[in-house]
Amino acid sequence: LFKQFFNPLNRFPGPRLARWTRYYMAYYDVFKGGAWIEHLQELHRLYGPVVRVAPNELHFGDPRAYGDIYSTSSKFIKDLDMYGAFPFPESVFVQTDPRQLAARKALITPFFSKQAVLNQIEGNIRSTVEKLTCQLAKNHSPGQIPANLNHALRSTTFDVITTYCFATSPDAVSHPGFHSEVLIGMDTALPYVPLAKHFRIVKVLIRKIPDWITPVLSASLRAAVKQLGDVEAMAEKFLANPDAADDSHRTIFHSLWEGTGTGERATKRGSHLVTKEWLADESLFLRFAGSDTVSSTCVVGCRYILAEPTVLRELVEELDNAWPDKNVNLGIEVLEKLPYLTAVIKESLRLSHGVVSPMTRIISSGGAAIAGHFVPEGTSVAIANSFVHLNTDIFPEPGCFLPERWLQPGSQDLEKHLVAFGRGPRSCPGINLAWCEMYLIFGSIFRKLNLTLPLTFVHPGKQRTVLSLCTQKTFCKLAPKKGCNISTLVSSGSSQYLQ
Ligand code: HEM
């Protein structure tokens, strides 16, 4: 109590209850269906550019804070009050020890370099996207069962990441209705993350469900538990014989194993450092990080494109001209040069935000100035991506999908405000893979399928936007909610429409 009275954060405004307990935030995260990020907007309206949102946490609304918190030279570590909620504690994502982090990131980043993506995975992305477009055209015409766009795209990105990282994939994209067991498992598991953020026992229970309980769980919970079992089995199998795979089946496990060792192939040193727990946690995280993010960006983009006839027309025209015969593959190097397609992807990233929850960092020793305010060491600080992406001074008419804003003279200056991949030492190492997937997905869908809208379609700009760390949108909460009418895609021969 004494400490609270003399807490240096008392000079920052905010709701009274939030000064005393994180359960203020928990109420919005858990009991108000993940409405915390929306509530943050309200708090900034009431209290100004800096709000004390928890006993030890400040949230900034001024975009200048972004460069201060997530700068390249930043020594701020991730706040475990938030990141400790994720059930993969050994993964690079949750690392806070700077040496450990640098070592692990150095092993993971080359696996997703531009060269690696172009040489080793472009073909796989192309064939998976091909399966997607064929499935939509063949199995989801009017009169047949409509396909859920969210599931369709997530199946695609899930297959891509698992094939690349683990040389094995569930072929979710070929699953009837795109509703495979693995997606059901992910959808079931993600709502537990905000719960675990505020009630740690939940995280412990998630990873330690005894085998005897499994049979009495619901089918969707069993699917979630099975995911955990699958990654552990994969890690165990690899460690039993790390040299078994030939070079055409190299996985992220090989990169971690060889990189940690000293020789060309696995060494004894590697075997000490590479544990089953690390491999399993890294796999679990990469499966989420590599699939949900890309698909959410594409879903959000598709919704806006289809709601804006001029955008759709311009995009299709550019693709038709650049890709005269849609049955012949178009190289990624050609797609990358298409200005309108590139602008459409940037606008999709802007309106899907990447990670929607505030990415909290702990101020290092000596304190720091954030957006002109001195913040004492040990304080947790953040500015959510949406506060940059929806800032009216940077992006006029922020709620409108305007690819043209990326094509104006001087628009290069805007690039620094596109923060969907984060910034600084903890930014996204999967950016090259993500861009390659987005070019091929947007390019193929709008070149090969003819999407039209049903009468019931609601313009995304007119919908209540839900942003938060909750349900299946841990990474990109702007994607439509389950069952939302505009996430459903129906196709008919050469013509497809959203239901
Ligand atoms: C449109 C797609 C994507 C977006 C917008 C995105 C965004 C982000 C953001 C904002 C972070 C920082 C998270 C934080 O600090 O809390 C992050 C981290 C990360 N992302 Fe991505 N991501 C995307 C795709 C991918 C893909 C395809 C991969 C590949 C597997 C990937 C792998 C990672 C990893 C390993 C980290 C952890 C980095 C660290 O903790 O230092 N991401 N991503």
Boltz pocket constraint, residues with backbone or C-beta under 6 A from the ligand:
constraints:
  - pocket:
      binder: B
      contacts: [[A, 92], [A, 93], [A, 94], [A, 105], [A, 108], [A, 112], [A, 161], [A, 286], [A, 289], [A, 290], [A, 291], [A, 293], [A, 294], [A, 297], [A, 353], [A, 354], [A, 355], [A, 359], [A, 419], [A, 420], [A, 421], [A, 422], [A, 425], [A, 426], [A, 427], [A, 428], [A, 429], [A, 430], [A, 431], [A, 433], [A, 434]]
      max_distance: 6.0
